[in-house]
Amino acid sequence: MIVSFSAKSDLGLKRKVNEDSFLADENIGLFMVLDGIGGHLAGEVASKLGLNTIKKNVIRSIKNKPLADNQNLSREVQILNESLMLANQVIYEAANSQPEYFGMGTTVASLLLGRENIAIAHVGDSRIYLIRENSIERLTEDHSLVMEQFKRGIISAQEAEKSEMKNIITRALGAEELLTPTVDELIPFNNDLFLICSDGLTDLVTDDELLEIILKSRHVLDQAAQNLIDKANEKGGKDNITAILVNIKCRSRKKLTQYLYLAFDRVFSYFRVKMID
């Protein structure tokens, strides 16, 4: 894979501290956004602690550490899953050993590149999107109260988008002693573009607007990322805003094989099953 990317973070118009953290490291193929939770700078501490823990464990696992043989999960998925669970433990212990950090936590949306596949893992309501051709697909499902209500048929999709409770999350790194991240993986297609972002963007900018903005400037990723942040600020900028765009160029495949990959992926995108939830 050949990777190009842009990563930008903005304070927004209402916050005094940026509690988002992000990593875009093409050398290890790791990209992630974390949105901290907790008062008096605790959210900032949690997101940075989570980022550093995940990064260090991914590097260690790639270089040295053999993982348990699990035929249902790729090595990249196992690495991300293990790294997020470790980060949860580290943040939880820090939050419960220092009074000023009690109750802190962080979301995370992460993407790890393999040789032929891409693993994703998330906790909370930071999101990952796939932009393929002229369409956008949300690859993550928010761990939130509103999403649970929607899945149970209590509220409609329109009501979920407008709900005042949309920011109440049901899962976060550090919130509980034990945590199971949601993980998935896919085989990328040539010129696939991934957006990893915090809810400071998606609370204000709709999926259709995200797609429109990205398609207009996708060939200049820095500009596309900045345009996303500018749009959120135009709509009020009520939270910190972080966006990472990752473009994938794959080795060329024979045309028939390429079409088969595309057809397979389109069919199964509707029936994607989370392997760990």
PLY file of the C-alpha trace (Angstrom):
ply
format ascii 1.0
element vertex 277
property float x
property float y
property float z
element edge 276
property int vertex1
property int vertex2
end_header
0.00 0.00 0.00
1.00 3.57 -0.67
-0.43 5.93 1.94
-0.99 9.67 1.95
-2.69 11.48 4.78
-3.50 14.73 6.53
-4.30 15.25 10.21
-5.66 18.44 11.74
-7.08 19.38 15.14
-8.76 22.59 16.22
-9.80 24.03 19.57
-13.20 25.04 18.24
-14.98 28.23 19.25
-16.26 27.35 22.73
-13.54 25.34 24.50
-10.46 26.65 26.30
-8.52 23.37 26.15
-8.18 20.84 23.34
-8.89 17.45 24.91
-8.61 15.64 21.57
-5.42 13.74 20.79
-4.47 12.19 17.48
-1.77 10.11 15.84
-0.94 9.71 12.16
2.12 7.48 11.82
2.63 5.97 8.38
5.79 4.14 9.52
3.78 1.76 11.69
0.53 2.26 9.77
-1.36 3.52 12.82
-3.89 6.35 12.71
-6.22 7.29 15.57
-8.31 10.00 17.19
-9.07 10.15 20.92
-11.55 12.52 22.57
-10.92 12.95 26.29
-13.61 13.07 28.97
-13.31 14.65 32.41
-12.99 18.07 34.01
-9.94 20.09 35.09
-7.71 18.89 32.23
-8.42 15.23 33.05
-9.83 14.64 29.57
-6.63 15.89 27.99
-4.61 13.61 30.27
-6.78 10.61 29.44
-6.59 11.06 25.67
-2.81 11.53 25.71
-2.33 8.58 28.06
-4.48 6.42 25.83
-2.66 7.50 22.70
0.80 6.83 24.13
-0.20 3.45 25.56
-1.78 2.27 22.31
1.13 3.47 20.18
3.76 1.83 22.38
1.93 -1.48 22.50
1.33 -1.53 18.75
5.03 -0.92 18.11
6.02 -3.59 20.63
3.56 -6.10 19.19
4.64 -5.50 15.60
8.32 -5.89 16.43
8.51 -8.51 19.12
5.45 -9.95 20.71
3.79 -13.05 19.24
0.03 -13.02 19.58
-2.21 -15.94 20.41
-3.29 -17.91 17.37
-6.86 -16.86 16.59
-8.04 -17.92 13.16
-11.05 -15.61 13.38
-8.98 -12.45 13.81
-6.12 -11.09 11.74
-2.87 -10.14 13.45
-3.67 -6.44 12.98
-7.08 -6.80 14.61
-5.53 -8.69 17.53
-2.89 -5.99 17.98
-5.45 -3.18 18.04
-7.80 -5.07 20.33
-5.03 -5.86 22.81
-3.68 -2.30 22.68
-7.05 -0.70 23.41
-7.71 -3.06 26.30
-4.30 -2.24 27.75
-4.97 1.50 27.38
-8.27 1.02 29.19
-6.48 -0.64 32.10
-3.80 2.07 32.28
-6.31 4.93 32.24
-8.62 3.20 34.72
-5.78 2.69 37.19
-4.61 6.30 36.82
-8.15 7.61 37.29
-8.61 5.61 40.47
-5.23 6.39 42.00
-5.27 10.18 41.64
-8.29 12.14 42.93
-7.93 14.93 40.38
-8.30 12.40 37.57
-11.20 10.43 39.00
-13.79 9.68 36.34
-11.57 10.55 33.40
-11.74 8.56 30.19
-11.46 8.87 26.45
-13.00 7.68 23.24
-10.81 6.20 20.53
-11.20 5.45 16.84
-8.18 3.67 15.39
-7.02 2.22 12.10
-4.03 -0.09 11.59
-2.71 -0.94 8.14
-1.66 -4.48 7.32
-0.04 -5.71 4.12
-3.36 -6.50 2.45
-5.95 -5.53 5.04
-6.95 -2.68 7.32
-8.02 -3.26 10.93
-10.23 -0.82 12.78
-11.13 -0.61 16.46
-13.12 1.93 18.41
-14.64 2.79 21.76
-17.12 5.63 22.25
-18.46 8.00 19.62
-15.37 8.99 17.65
-15.93 7.66 14.15
-14.31 6.13 11.09
-15.77 6.62 7.62
-14.91 5.07 4.27
-15.18 7.24 1.17
-15.17 5.01 -1.90
-15.85 6.40 -5.35
-18.67 8.89 -4.72
-20.19 7.38 -1.59
-19.58 7.49 2.15
-20.03 4.64 4.63
-19.80 4.83 8.39
-17.60 1.95 9.54
-18.12 2.43 13.27
-21.25 2.42 15.38
-21.37 4.92 18.24
-21.27 3.48 21.74
-23.91 5.93 22.94
-27.25 6.04 24.70
-28.93 7.45 21.60
-27.58 4.65 19.41
-28.92 2.05 21.84
-32.32 3.75 21.76
-32.26 3.80 17.96
-31.31 0.11 17.71
-34.18 -0.79 20.05
-36.62 1.17 17.91
-37.35 3.71 20.65
-36.36 6.67 18.47
-35.95 7.26 14.74
-32.74 8.14 12.94
-33.93 11.73 12.64
-34.71 11.89 16.36
-31.31 10.40 17.16
-29.53 13.13 15.18
-31.40 15.87 17.03
-31.38 14.31 20.51
-29.91 16.37 23.33
-28.55 13.11 24.77
-26.48 12.21 21.70
-23.21 12.90 23.54
-23.91 10.46 26.38
-21.57 7.58 25.62
-21.91 4.07 27.00
-18.29 3.02 26.57
-14.96 4.81 27.09
-11.37 3.85 27.75
-10.85 4.07 31.51
-14.51 4.19 32.49
-14.62 0.61 33.77
-12.03 -1.96 34.78
-12.94 -4.33 31.97
-13.69 -3.26 28.42
-14.25 -4.94 25.08
-13.50 -2.72 22.07
-15.45 -3.13 18.86
-13.17 -4.30 16.06
-13.54 -4.97 12.37
-11.40 -5.24 9.26
-11.67 -4.86 5.52
-9.67 -5.27 2.35
-9.03 -1.80 0.92
-9.68 -0.87 -2.67
-7.44 1.37 -4.72
-8.03 5.04 -3.86
-10.11 4.32 -0.77
-10.17 7.28 1.57
-10.73 6.97 5.32
-11.89 9.73 7.66
-11.20 9.34 11.38
-12.74 12.08 13.50
-14.04 13.24 16.86
-17.66 14.14 17.54
-16.77 17.82 17.41
-17.02 17.33 13.66
-19.87 14.86 13.30
-22.18 16.52 15.83
-22.36 19.53 13.51
-21.63 18.25 10.01
-23.87 15.60 8.44
-22.55 12.56 6.59
-23.75 14.04 3.29
-21.93 17.28 4.03
-18.77 15.36 4.94
-18.89 13.60 1.58
-19.52 16.79 -0.37
-16.63 18.62 1.31
-14.20 15.74 0.83
-15.07 15.10 -2.81
-14.48 18.75 -3.68
-10.90 18.70 -2.42
-9.88 15.05 -1.94
-6.83 15.46 -4.18
-5.40 17.97 -1.70
-5.87 16.21 1.64
-4.60 19.11 3.76
-7.22 21.36 2.23
-9.95 18.75 2.61
-9.16 18.27 6.31
-9.09 22.02 6.88
-12.39 22.45 5.04
-14.01 19.90 7.36
-12.83 21.80 10.43
-13.90 25.13 8.94
-17.39 23.75 8.30
-17.76 22.62 11.92
-16.66 26.04 13.13
-19.08 27.73 10.74
-21.83 25.72 12.44
-20.84 26.84 15.93
-17.61 25.00 16.77
-19.00 23.93 20.14
-16.33 21.28 20.76
-12.78 20.40 19.82
-12.58 19.21 16.21
-10.14 16.60 14.92
-10.02 14.98 11.48
-7.57 12.58 9.87
-7.85 11.69 6.19
-5.98 8.59 5.00
-5.83 7.77 1.29
-4.83 4.28 0.17
-3.23 3.38 -3.13
-3.16 -0.38 -3.63
-1.18 -2.49 -6.04
-3.06 -2.78 -9.30
-5.12 -5.92 -9.68
-6.40 -7.54 -12.82
-9.65 -5.92 -13.84
-11.84 -8.98 -13.25
-10.34 -9.54 -9.81
-10.86 -5.88 -9.03
-14.53 -6.06 -9.97
-14.99 -9.19 -7.86
-13.41 -7.49 -4.85
-15.69 -4.50 -5.32
-18.84 -6.60 -5.68
-17.94 -8.73 -2.66
-17.21 -5.71 -0.50
-20.39 -3.89 -1.52
-22.57 -6.88 -0.69
-20.97 -7.59 2.65
-20.77 -3.96 3.72
-24.49 -4.28 4.44
-23.98 -7.36 6.55
-20.71 -6.47 8.24
-20.59 -8.33 11.53
-18.50 -6.94 14.38
-16.16 -9.72 15.39
-15.81 -8.49 18.93
-18.52 -6.46 20.68
0 1
1 2
2 3
3 4
4 5
5 6
6 7
7 8
8 9
9 10
10 11
11 12
12 13
13 14
14 15
15 16
16 17
17 18
18 19
19 20
20 21
21 22
22 23
23 24
24 25
25 26
26 27
27 28
28 29
29 30
30 31
31 32
32 33
33 34
34 35
35 36
36 37
37 38
38 39
39 40
40 41
41 42
42 43
43 44
44 45
45 46
46 47
47 48
48 49
49 50
50 51
51 52
52 53
53 54
54 55
55 56
56 57
57 58
58 59
59 60
60 61
61 62
62 63
63 64
64 65
65 66
66 67
67 68
68 69
69 70
70 71
71 72
72 73
73 74
74 75
75 76
76 77
77 78
78 79
79 80
80 81
81 82
82 83
83 84
84 85
85 86
86 87
87 88
88 89
89 90
90 91
91 92
92 93
93 94
94 95
95 96
96 97
97 98
98 99
99 100
100 101
101 102
102 103
103 104
104 105
105 106
106 107
107 108
108 109
109 110
110 111
111 112
112 113
113 114
114 115
115 116
116 117
117 118
118 119
119 120
120 121
121 122
122 123
123 124
124 125
125 126
126 127
127 128
128 129
129 130
130 131
131 132
132 133
133 134
134 135
135 136
136 137
137 138
138 139
139 140
140 141
141 142
142 143
143 144
144 145
145 146
146 147
147 148
148 149
149 150
150 151
151 152
152 153
153 154
154 155
155 156
156 157
157 158
158 159
159 160
160 161
161 162
162 163
163 164
164 165
165 166
166 167
167 168
168 169
169 170
170 171
171 172
172 173
173 174
174 175
175 176
176 177
177 178
178 179
179 180
180 181
181 182
182 183
183 184
184 185
185 186
186 187
187 188
188 189
189 190
190 191
191 192
192 193
193 194
194 195
195 196
196 197
197 198
198 199
199 200
200 201
201 202
202 203
203 204
204 205
205 206
206 207
207 208
208 209
209 210
210 211
211 212
212 213
213 214
214 215
215 216
216 217
217 218
218 219
219 220
220 221
221 222
222 223
223 224
224 225
225 226
226 227
227 228
228 229
229 230
230 231
231 232
232 233
233 234
234 235
235 236
236 237
237 238
238 239
239 240
240 241
241 242
242 243
243 244
244 245
245 246
246 247
247 248
248 249
249 250
250 251
251 252
252 253
253 254
254 255
255 256
256 257
257 258
258 259
259 260
260 261
261 262
262 263
263 264
264 265
265 266
266 267
267 268
268 269
269 270
270 271
271 272
272 273
273 274
274 275
275 276
